[in-house]
Amino acid sequence: MKRDYAFDNMKVLLIIFVVFGHALEEFGIKGNLGLIRAAIYLFHMPLFIFISGYFSKSDAKPEKLFKTTLIPFIIFNTAWLLIHGSKINEINFFKPIYVFWYLISLFFWRVTVKYFDRIKGIVILAFIIGIYCGCVNEAERFFSISRTVSFFPYFILGYKFKKETIEKIRNIPKVFAVASLMASFAITVYLNVSNIMPVKMYELIQSYKATDLTNMQGMILRGTIYITAIVLVFAIINLMPDKEYRWTKYGQRTLCIYVLSSFVIVQIYRLIENSNLNKESFAIQIVGALFITAVTMVVTGNKYVNKGYSVIMDTLSSKLVNKI
């Protein structure tokens, strides 16, 4: 089968924004930084998760599932905690840290999606439950429940999509996709500049109460996030070229980049932090985040690191899981 390079190109775009967003976050999340962060967080994980759902139609073999989710979660979530001063007896595997929430959530999605797929109207139901989830104060970081539930609508939506549906979206005139793109970002900018939408809302992790919103306000705003994010997902699918470029290959290495990037980002930021640069300057913050992104992509995205990562994960999964 001909490889669909459009998805690889999308994944390259998304992983760059993931790294850039995390790099920018080191400098802060207020003011203009918060606005840029909101624009990035609106679509990068929703589309990533949509793509994950789209390619999860076949049952994942246990060794592959463990290789791509639980094993890297246990290793790198633990490494992150130890590096940042936690003691062995303080490590809590039921509370994912930083970017590693995605691995545990992905495990649950892939294990359960074929059962949820049998429920009539599951896509609409998933969005309703995702909106309601913000009303539950206890559903935050424990086992990444809040994100697992709240991001699941994008996963099940991608799972439901067939290749023919993707082709129909791609055949829509580009002018509509561009207009949709601009409208979605315009709404995001307005909500952020007007201080209507808290910047942390886009993470879909905090309860509405923790974000200083009433449940009604939170549900309306999360519903707005869902709608604008879905519009952006379809717009990017429409606009992304199905052509192989020199950088398209990085789209096949996004898991390695995602997992390892957090360690590189923090180390490079510390170098900038210890320099004489004015970290309060917006220009320095943007240039610094771009520099961190470029270095991180080069370090974690090269074929040797990716190969080494795959070999280690393959070895561990083969020893821990009986093949079927």
Secondary structure, 3 states (H helix, E strand, C coil): CCCCHHHHHHHHHHHHHHHHHHHHHHHCCCHHHHHHHHHHHHHHHHHHHHHHHHCCCCCCCHHHHHHHHHHHHHHHHHHHHHHCCCCHHHCCCCCCCHHHHHHHHHHHHHHHHHHHCCCCCHHHHHHHHHHHHCCCCCCCCHHHHHHHHHHHHHHHHHHHCCHHHHHHHHCCCHHHHHHHHHHHHHHHHHHHHCCCCCHHHHHCCCCCHHHCCCHHHHHHHHHHHHHHHHHHHHHHHHHCCCCCCCCHHHHHCHHHHHHHHHHHHHHHHHHHHCCCCCCCCHHHHHHHHHHHHHHHHHHHHCHHHHHHHHHHHHHHHHHHCCCC
